[in-house]
Each structure stands twice: as structure tokens, then as C-alpha cells.
Amino acid sequence: MLAREIEEPFNSKDWLYEIKWDGYRAIAEIKDGANQLYSRNGNSFNIAYPLVYNELKKIKHHAVLDGEVVVINEDGKSDFQKLQHYEDNTQFPLCYYVFDLLSLDGQDTTSLSLLDRKKLLKKLIPKNDVIKYSEHVLETVIEFFNAAVSKDLEGIMAKKIKSEYHTGERTGEWLKIKHHKSDEVIIVGFTEPTGSRNYFGALVLAVKTPNGLKYAGHTGSGFTDKMLKETYNKLKPIIIAQSPFKEKVKTNMPVTWVKPKFVCEIKFTEWTTDGKMRHPIFLRMREEKKPKDIVMAKVKEAPKKIVDTEDTKQGNDMELVIGKAKIKLTNRNKIYFPDDAVTKGMVIDYYQQMNEYILPYLKDRPESLKRNPGGIDDKGFFHKDAGDDAPAFVKSLKLFSESANKDIDYIICNDKATLAYLNNLGCIEINPWNSTTKNLDKPDYMIIDIDPSDKNDFEQVIQAANAFKILLDKAGAACYCKTSGATGLHIYVPMAKKYAYEQVKGFAHFLCTMVSEQLPDFTTTERNLAKRGDEHIYLDFLQNRRGQTIACAYSLRPKAGATVSTPLLWKEVKKGLHPSAFTIHNIHDRVKKMGDIFKDVLGAGVNIKKCLDRLS
């Protein structure tokens, strides 16, 4: 099970916190004396660390353990370089810190909660100078992290108390919070040495992007003479003639290129605006990792200029500069999703990263602002009027609201700056009108909201969605599906401003009635909950009214899991689908791979009359 990285620690009664050990991750299998100790990639540690291997025999149960092999240096800290060269450092204690239990006496324990697994583990580990139970603290994480910083440790781990063990997955239920900013990069070359230096001058580094390898800088700092020699001997057999970069790379000395085979970890101060490491220092080779294993999603494109303006107890206040617009971002470290450790800053960053996919569904549309400034545990409130506080770069349009019986100055979100402004107000989700300022009375699409009750399972939602798909295929109407980001699905049919809202609503009502007649046991068009009962999915056609709003494609939702309203291919709308699979952590990678599969919603509209003729 792997961890995601976050910037700041947070206190929560639902999480526990451990030291982040600086060593080799290792799995131990103990069974009838045929013990195995191996790395994440399956490489055996039996011979490399015989002290640990032999001590495992003292555990009198069949078990599978997860932990970290470390060497403790003279300062009492885990020391990765001494571990890498343990044969020269055998005077230092070698330990296997165990933090999880995957199996005990033939019983799989991965579905137990973490706290229950650790309780079993603590009883299992004998008092031993080599095999040690990795202790944890509860709630007092700020003090714990500060203590780790004061002792110059690598950082801490945050783990959800109720988390199951997800083998091979990187989830938001385990988080790493580093003291030193570091990242893993790929070695693609080395420069000639100068002066009295032997072997090479600097390593040339790269990160993975969807367009191939990208130059990330070079470093000659952090090496001992022995490390220079060892690294050079690893790279010499894989020398190649051609640069792996499409771009031309400038270095101080000529470069010898190598195959992108080895991964190393680099400490640095920040990523520059052109995507390079500032002040990089070599920390270690990561021979247990392969270039294909390295997740580069968080680097990857240079951020816009961000200038620190002040530090507050709630977190960093920052100024985001986009073109001529300046947006003060407040309390970026405030926790918005407590169970998922997602902060306000991460929400803002998500929308900035996804802007090219989201803005087409917001352009020229009045926004109904749903604000949750206290995070998802805050019920929040709706806010429609731009007001006097909106900055000059934020566009707005004054419209009469029948429900409010007054003019409202609706914000129009056409650019990244306005998007950041809305997110900073606490808009976790973005809710645009179905029509634009070019024709406010004629929507661009029809929406059917498949809205289940608590007693409906999602398989019924999928069945209802596919019933609409079959019906619309018969009608000759293109249709597109997305998750609501909560418990339902949304079906869109392009209208291209051809029809008034009443006409579109009438067509949607007709379709919902037909599907409800096909699936009467668990669907209804009855809006009143008391009348429809709590065992029926509501097929909502009333979303097709002027001024009605719904979370747009790729919008976050203020729900546990930090879920995203995600466009789907129809072949994905099948058994096993669930909205919880699409979150703030994986949508950018999805659209990078698939593109915007929802874009035709804004394309050519259907002919309602022809659709009705085909159905009749």
C-alpha cells in the first residue's frame, strides 16, 4: 500500500501518525522457517540483511509483515546512505520497523481497520533489538511533526485509523508529510568532471510527462568520492549516443547520455516556473524503483507565479498572479475534506490544473455559487450576487430573479483568475446555468438527473441510465453520461440553443415517463419524497428550467472522498461502476489520457420533433 504526499500536517481524531522511516520498504513472510524478506519489487533481502532475516525466526506465528529496514546512525536517526553501504557500516544498529500486518496464521487481515491490525501486530512482535514495532501517536500531529523537524527526521506518515490495507494502491488514506522537499527523478546522463573531481561532474535529470521525458535540471552536489565511483559504474554500461529529450538541454559541460534506467531521489528548494528543480542535491539512488513506477503528476507543468504574502496559523495566504489579475488566496492549508486530508489549497490547485477542461462548461454562463468556506462539514450556503467585494477582473451580469424577486448580479466565470477567486470564496463545486448570455432562454443541453434514495443501490442507477441510452439511441439523439459526484448519474443531450426551456423540459419529462414505465419497481417521476417513497430513484426532469443549476463536468463535490462529477464512456456505465472511483487525485491523469470525452455536449443539437417521430 502506497501513500500520497501532502504539504502540511493536520490534526484529526480519525487519523494516527508515525515516523517516516528513511530506509528500504520490506515485506516479511514468516512460515515454518521458510522465511522471506523482500523489497516492493520482489528483490530478496535475505542475504543483504541476514541479521533481520534470522531474527524473523523468533516470531512464532505464520505472518506477513510490512515495514522498513533502516540503519540507525550516531545521531539516532535512520540513515539511508549507511543502509545502502551496510557492509561498511555494520557497527551501526540495523532494524526492521514493522508498521502493518497483512496476514496472521493463515487469516487475511487486510480488511481489518489499521488500528485493529496494529493492535494484533504489537502483540505479535517480540521484545527484540532488531525487529521493532513502529509506534504511533493520535491527534497531536502538529507537535509530533515539529518534533520530527527539530530532530531533522525525513518526515511523518498520516494514516486513517479505519483504513483497510489496499495492496499495490496509492490512496488518500495513507499520506506522507516530508520535512525535506524531495522528489524521485530519472537519470538520463552525466557531464564531464572538472578540476580534481573524478568520474563525472553532475547527473542530468528528467521527469516523465505525457509527451515524453522533460529536463528537470542537473546536480553535482551531495556525492562522496565512493558514491561518484559507484554511480559512474552503474551508468557506464548503459551509455547511449542520442539525447532522450525533444528539447535542447543547456549544461555547463558536455553530456554523456544514458538509457533512462535508474531512479534517484533529489532534495531541492522548489520547482521553478519552467519545471526545473532549484538548488538540487543528490540524496540517494532508488534502485528498488523503476522509471515506470515514478508518478510525475504533481510536477509536471510549471505553476503560475505564486508569491507568498504572509503566514497565518490557519495556513499560508498567498497571492496568485494570472496575467494582470492578482488573487489573494487565504488559508490554503485549511482542511476541507477531513477524512481525505484535502485542503483548500489542493481544491484551488485542482481547478487551476483542470481549467482547460472545466472552463468550456462555464464560459458566458451565470453562476449560482454554493459556498462551503468551512469545508464539507460546513452545510454551506448559496450566494448569487457578485457584490461590491468582487475584484475588477470578475465579470458579472445583472438579471432579474423571480425566486428572489429582485435583480441579482450573477458572476460569469470565463477565465482561470475568476475560477481561483470563486474557489477562494469556498466554492468547492461549480454550478453554471444551462444557457449562456448569448441566449439565456434557450439551453445548450438537456439534463436528466438520476437521483437515488438511500435505499437504492447503484446497480439500479446504472440500469436506469442504460434504459435512457437505449431510448435515446432509438430516438436518434446523441447522449452523454457523467457521474453526479455524489450518488447518481447525469445524462446530457445537446440542444445547441434551438429550443426554449419549456420545450426541453417537456421532452425530458416525456423520456423520464417512458423509462419510469419500463422500470416501475424502483424509478419514478414523482418529486415529492413522501408520495414517491424512499425506495424509488427520482428521474428529475426539472433541472431544465431557466436559472436551474447543477454541478458542471469535472466539478468537485463537497462529499467525503473528494469526488468529481466525471464524464463517462457509455461502455463504462456497467456493473461495478461507482462515483467514488473518480476523485480529485485521479481525474487529471484520466483527462490527460482520454481527453475531454464530454465536449460534444456543446456541439450540434438534436431535433426534438424527429426524435419524437422515431419513438412514436
N, C-alpha and C positions, 0 to 999 in steps of 0.2 A: 504494500500500500504506500502510495506516494503522497507528498504534501505540496500544496500551493504556497507561494511566497506572498506575504503581505508586508507593508512598510512599518506599521505601528502596533504595539501591544494593546490589548483591551481587556477590561475586567468583565467577567460573566460567570454566574453561578453554574452555567451549563457546560463549562469547559474546564479542563485541567491543563497544567503546564509543566513541561520537562526541560531539562538542559538539552541543547542541541549538541550532541557529541560530534567531535571532529575526527572521524575515522572511516573505516570501511563498514558499510551496511552488510550484515551477515545473517543468514538463516541457519539455524542448527536443527538437525533432525536426529533425535535420540531414540534408538530402538534396538534392544537386545545386543548392545555392544557394537552394532554396525552403525556407528555414528557418522554423520556427515556435517561439515561446516563449509558453507559456500557463499559466494557473492550474489548480488542481484542477477548477474548474467550467468550464474551457474558455475563459475570458476571455483574450484576446490581451494579451501584454505587449510585443509587438513595438515599439509606438510609445512605451509608457510607459518602457521601459528600452532605448533604442536602443543604448547602449554594450554591453550584454550581447548583444543581438541581432546586432550587427555582429561582435563578437569570436567568436561561434559559427562564423562562416565560416572561421576559421583551422583548424578541425578537419577533416582531410582524409579523413574516412570518413563513410559513412551511419551514423547512430546515433540512438538515443532515450535521453536522459539524464533523471535525476530529481535534483533538488537544491533549493536555497533561494536566492532573490535577497535580498541583505542590503545595508545601508549600514553601514559601519564608522565609528563616531563618534570623537571626540577621545581617548577612553579606550581605544580599540582593541576595543570591543565592538560587536556587531551592535545596531542601534538601529531599532526598528520605526517609531517616530514620525517619524524623519528619512526613512525609506523611504517612508512614506505621503505625505510632503510633499517628495519628492525634488527637485521643481522649485525649491525654496527652499534645498536642501542639496547642490547639485552639487559643492561644494568637498570633500565627503567621498567616500572611495572607495566605488564600487558594485561588488559582487562577486556571482558566481554560484557558490556552493559546491556541487559535484556529489558526491553520495554513492552513486549507483547507476546501473547500465547495464541497460536493458531490451532493447536490440536493437543489433546491430553488423553492419554490411554485409549487411543483409537476414536475418540469423540471429537468431531469438528467443533471448534469453539468460535469460529469467525462470526457467527451470527449473534453471539452474546454481545452485550454492551462493553465498551472499552473498560469501564470501571470494574465490571464483573470479571473480565479477562485478567485485569491487573491484580485483583484480589486472589484469584487462583494462582497466578504467576508468583506472587510474593510468597505464598505457602510452598511453592514448588522449588524455589531457588534455595539451595543450602547455604549456610554461612561459609563464605569462601573468599579468598583474596583475588580470585581471577574471574569467576562468574558472579556478576553482581546485578541485583535488581535495580532498575532505573527508577528512582523516586520521582514524585511529582508534588506540586502544590495546587491548591484550589483558590480561585478568586483573587489572591493578592499578586496578580501578574505584573503590575507596574513596578512594584518593589522588587519582584523576582527578576524582571528584565533589567532594572537598574543595577541590581547586584551582579548580574551576568556581564553588564557593560563595565562595571568598576573592576571586575576581575579579568577583563579583556577576553571573555569567552566568545565563541563563534556566534551565539545567539540562543534562542529558546524555541521550543515547539509548543504549539497550542493544539489541543485535540478535544473534540466534542466528547463529553462523558458518555453519551449514549451511542456513539458511533460504532457501527459494525466494522469488521475488517474486510475491505474491498481489495482483493488480491490484484495487483498489477494496475490499479487505477489511481489517478491523481485527483483527489476530491477536495472539496472545500471543508470537509470535516477534520482534516489534518492540515495545519498551517505551520510554516516556518517563518520566524521573525529574526532576521540576521542583525547582528551588531555591526559587522563589517559589510559594506556593499560589495558583493562579488557576483560573478556570473560565469557560466561554463561556455567556452568558445572552442572553435575548431582551429587547429594549427594547419596552416596551408603553405608555410615557407619559413625561411630564416635568412637573415642578412649576414654579410661578411663581417668578421670581427675586426676591431681596430685596436691600435696600441698593443698592450701586453695581453690582451684578452685572447683566450683560445676558443676554438670550436665554432662559435657564432656570436654575432652581435645582439640580435633581437629576433624574437619569434614574430612572424606575420600571422595575424589572427582574422577569423571570419565568423560570421553568423549566418544561419540559414534564413532565407526568405522564400516566398512563393516563386520568385524569379531567379532562384539560384543563390550561390554564395555571395555575401556582401562583405566588403572590407570593414573590419571593426577596429583597426589600429595595430600597433606593434609595441612590444615591450622587451627590454633587456634587463629590467630590474627584478630583483628577488632571487637571483641564482647564486648558488655556491659553485666553486670550481667542479665539484663532484657532480652537481646537478647539470651543469653545462655539458659535461662529458656524456653523462647518461642520456640526456635528451638528444644530443647530437647523434649518438649511436643508434637511437631509435629511429631518427629521421633519415639518416644517410641511406638506408636500403630502399626508401620509397621516394627518392628524388625523381621528379618529372621535368620535362622541358617547358611545358606551357603553363602560364598563369591560369588559375581556376576562375578568375574574375572576368566579367564582361567589361568592367571599368578598368582604366589605367590607374595603378596604385603608385603613389609617390612615397618613397622611403629614402633615408639618408644614405644608404649603401645598397649595392646590387643585391638582388634577391635570388636565392635558390628555392625553387618551388618544390613542394612535396604533395603526395596524394593526401586528401583530407581524411586521414585515418584516425588521428589521435585528438583527444579532447583534453583541455586543461582548464583550470579554474584561475580566474584573474580577479584581483582586488582593484577597485578603481573608485574615483570620486563621483562621477556622473556620466551619463550618456550625453554626448554633445548633440547639437541640433542637426548635424549631418550624420548621426548614427554611429559615432565612434566613441571608444572608451577614453575618458580623460584621466590622465595620470595612472595608467595601468601598471600593476605589479604582479608578477608571476607568483602564484601560491603553490600550485601542485599540478602534477599530471593526474587525470582521472581515467586510469586505464580500465576501470570496471565499466566505463560508459563508452558508448559508440556515438559517432556523429548523428546517426538516425534517431538516437534516444533524446537528443537535446531539443527541448521545446523553446523556440525562439519568439513565441508570440508576444512577449512583453517588451521586446526591444524594438525592434524591428523597424519601425518607421520613426524618424526623428520627431520629437514632440515640438509643438509650437513653443515660442518663447514664454517661459514662466518665470516670474520674478518674485522672490519672497518679499513680503511687505512687513509681516510681523508673526510672532509665535504666540499662541494662546493656549490655555490649559486644555481647551477642547480639541485643539489640533491646529494645524497650520492654516493661516489665512494667506492667500496668495493672489497675485494679480495675473490673469491670463490675458495676453495680448494677441489679438487676431486682427490683422490689418490695422485699421485706425481705432478699432474698438478695444476698450480696456474693461475687463470684467473682474471685479473683486470677488474671489471665491472664499467663502468663510467656512470655518470648522470642517475642513476636508477630512479630518480623522474621526469625526463623529460616526458612531456605528449606526447604520441604517437597517441592517439585517442582522440582528443579534445572533441567531443560530448559525449564520453563514459567514460572520466576520467580514461583511461587505460594508465599506464605509461610504460616506457621502462623496468623498474624492473619487472612489472607484466608480460610482454611478456617473459622475461628471465625465470621468475619463472614458467610460464605456460609450457614452453618447458622442463624444468628440471622435473617438476611434471609428464609430459606426456612422458618422454624419452623412457620408455619400450615399448610404443605403436608406437612411431614415428621412432625410430632407425632401426627397421627391414626394413623400406622402404627407408632408406638412406645408409645402410651398403654396402660398397665397390662401391658406385656409385659416379661418378664425380658430383660436384655441380655447378650449374650456380647461382651465388649469386645476388639476387635482393635486393639492399640496400636502405632503407629509413631512414637514420640517423636523419632526421628532423621530423619523424613521417609521418602519412598518408597524410598530406597536402603538404609534400615534394614529388615531382614527382619521386625522386629516380633515381637510375642508376644500370645497370648491371655490375658486377665485377666477372671475372672468374679466374684471376691469383692469386695464393696464395701470391706471392711476398716475399720480404725479411723480412717483418714485422710479418709473421705468426710464432707463437711460435713453439718450437721443437716438442711438443706433437701432433701438427696438421699434419696429413698425407696428401700427395698430389701425383699426378701422371701427368707427362708431356705428353701431347697429341697434335698432330697437328690439328689445327682448319682451315678448308677450308674457312670459312666465314671471319676469321681474317687473314688468310694466314700466320700463324705463330704458333710456339709451345706455348701452354698455360699450366701452372702448376695448374691443377684443384685440389681443395680441396676435400678430401674424408672424409665424416663425419661418423665415426664409433662409437663414444662414447659421453658421456654427456659433457665432457670437450670441445670437438670441437663444439658441439651444442651451448654451452654457449658462446664460442668465436664468432661464427657466429652471434648469436643474439646480442651480444655486438657491432658488426660492424654495426648493424642496419638492419639485415636480419629479417624482420617480417615474411615473408613467406620463405619456404624452397623448392627448386626446383631441384630434382635429375634427372639424366638420367634414361631412361627406361631400360638400361642394366648395368651390373656390370663389374668390372675389370676382372672377370673370363672369360667373353666373351663379349667384347664391341660391337661386330657386331650383336649380337642376343639378342633381348629384352626379359625380363621376362614376359611382358604382352603387350597386345594391348590396346590402349586408343581411345575412341571416345568422343570428346568434343562437347556437345550440347550447342551451343553458341548463345543465342538470341540477337536480336537488342533491342533498347529501345522501339520499338512499339509492341514487342511480350509480351504477358502475360505469367506468369509462368505455368499456366494450359496447355499451348501449349508445353512447355518444358517437362512437366510430360507426356503428350500424346506421344511425340516423344520418350522419354525414354522407355515407356512401349511397343512401337512398336518395338524397338530394343530387348527388353526382349522376346517378342513373337517370333521374328525372330530367335534369338539365341537359344531359347528353341527348336524350330523346327530343328535347326542345331545340337542339342545335345551338345551345348557349354555352359559351366558354365560362368556366367557373374555377375558382381558386380557393384553396383552403389554408387557414393558418390556425395555430393554437391561440386560445384566448390569453394564454399565460397564466390562467388560473385553473378552472375545472372543465372548461368547454372548448368548443371549436367554432370558428367563424368561417362562413362561406361568402365569398365576394363574387359578384357578377358585374363585369364592366358595363357602364351605361353611357359614358362619353358625353354627358350633358345633353342627351337627346330628349329626356323626359322630366316632367315636374315630379317633385317628391311624392305627391299623392298617387301618381301613376305607378311609380316604382314601388311604393308601399303596397299598393293593390296587387301587383304582380308577386311580391314576396309573400303576401297573405295567401294568395292562391296556391303557391308552391308549398307553403307550410301546411296548409289544409290537406293537400294531397298526400304529403309524407305522413302526417298525423293519421290519416285514414289507413295508410299502409301499416303503421306501427302504433296501433291504438293502445296497446298494453303499457307502453312506457313513454309516449310522447303526447303533447297537447299544445294547442294554440291559446289556451286559457291563461291569461296573465295573472289573475287573482289566485294567490297561493292557496287560500282557504278553499276555493272552488276546485282547483285542479288537483289538490292533494300533493303530498311530498314524495310521491313515488313516480312522478312523471317529469320528463325533460320538457322544459318550456322552449318551443320553437318561436323565437322572438323576431317578428317582422316589423316591430315598431321602431327599430333602430333607423328606419328610413323616413325620418321626419326632419324638417328644417331645424337646424340648431342642435340636433341629437349628435352625440359624440361617442366614440369607442376607442380603446387603445389601438394605436396605429401599428402597422407592421414593424417589427424589431423593437417595439417599446418594452422597456422593463415593466414589471408589475410589482406593486408593493405586497408581495406574498413571500412566505417562507420558501427558501430555495433560490431567491433572486431570479425568478423565472422570466422568460422573454416571450412575448407574443410572436411566434415564429412561423413564417410561411413554410408550407409542406408540399412535397410532390404527392400526387394522389396515390402513388404506389406505397407511400409511407403511411397512409391512413388505413391501417390494418391492425389486427390483434397484436398487442404488445406495445403499441404507441401510448405515450403518456406525456402531457405538457411539462412534467417535472424534469424531463430529459434535456430541456432547452433552457440554458441559464446564461447569466452574464459572463460565465467563464468560457463558454464554447461557441457562442454564436458568431464571433468574428472569424474564427477559423472555418466555420461552416460556410459563411458567405464568400470567404476568400476562395474556397474550393468550388462552390456551386454557383456563385454569382447571385444576383437578385432574381429569384425564381417567381417573384410576385409582380414584377414590373408590368406585365400585360394587363393587370387590373386597371391601369391608367391608359390602356390602349383603346382600340376600336370597340364601340359599344354594340350590344345585341339589339335585335329588332324584336320588341315585345310582341307585336302582332303576329309575326311569323312564328315565334316561339309558341304562342297560344294555339295557332292554327295547327302546328305539328302535334301538340299534345292532345288537341281535340280529335 
